[in-house]
């Protein structure tokens, strides 16, 4: 009985972890729809004043996006764009860009 209970708890913990895990695919879709117009996927256009995001640290990207969303980091454009992102969106986009090679 204890073994069955322990197995059930382990399965429940694994399911909860996977439900909260970041999704590279969701990040790719969100980046293509929102971020890539200015930042590109691997590089912005040569004339664009926007920084490249591919290969950046995921923690840095998450922190920056949350600051833009919360308007503690100022940029009219980024405050508006990041204002529509949920915590999951931010985690997914950061994970996606972090795994790309610049």
N, C-alpha and C positions, 0 to 999 in steps of 0.2 A: 504494500500500500504506500509506504513512504517513497519507494522508488518511482511509482506511478505519479505521485504528487510532485516529486522533484522533476521528473521529465516534463510534466505539464507546465511547471513554473519556468523551466528553461525554454520551452517552446514559446511561452507567452513573452518572455523577455526578449527573445530573438525577433519575434514579430513586432514588438514595440520599437526595437532598435531599427529595424528595416523601415518602419513607417516614418521614422524621423530622419532617416539617412538622406543625404543630398542626392540629387538626381542630375547626373551629367547631361542626360538627354533633355530634361526640362530646362536646364541652364542653357543648353545650346539653342533650344527653341526661343527662349526669352531673349537671349543675346542677339539672335538673328532678327527678332522682331523689334527690339528696342535699342540695343547698344550699338549694333554694327553700322547704323546709319552714320554715326559720327566717329566711332572708334575702330570700325572695321572688325574683321574677325581676327586676322593675324596682325595687320597693320592698318592704320588710317591712310587715307590718300596723302600723297606728298604735300599737297597744299593745305591740308587740314591742320588746325592748331590743337587737335585733341591727342592726348597721349595714347600710346599703344597699351593694350591690356593683356595680350597674350603672354603667358609666362610669369605674370605678377603673382606675388604671394597671396594665397586665398584669404588669409586673415586680414591682410592690409586691404584687399578689395572689399571684404565684408564690412570692415570698420569704416572705410570711406563712404560706401553706399549708405550705411546706416546714418552716418553724420549728415550726408546730403539729404536723406529722407527726413531726418529730424530737424533739419535746417540749422544745425550747429556748425556746419561747414557751408559757406556761402557760394552759390553759383545759381543764378536764376534758372538756367537751363537744367542743370543737374538736380536742383531742388525739385523742379517740376517732374522730371523723369523718375527720379528715385522715390518721389512721393507716392507713386502708384505701386511700388514693390513691397511685397510681404517679406517677412523674415525668411520664409522658405525660398522665395524668388531670389533674394540676395544671396543666400547660401548656395543655391544652384548655379547662379551666374558666376559667382566667385570661384566655385569648384571647376566649372567649365573653362573659364579663362586661365586659371592657374595651371591646368594640365596641358594647355596648348604650348607648343614651342614657338617662340617669337620668330 
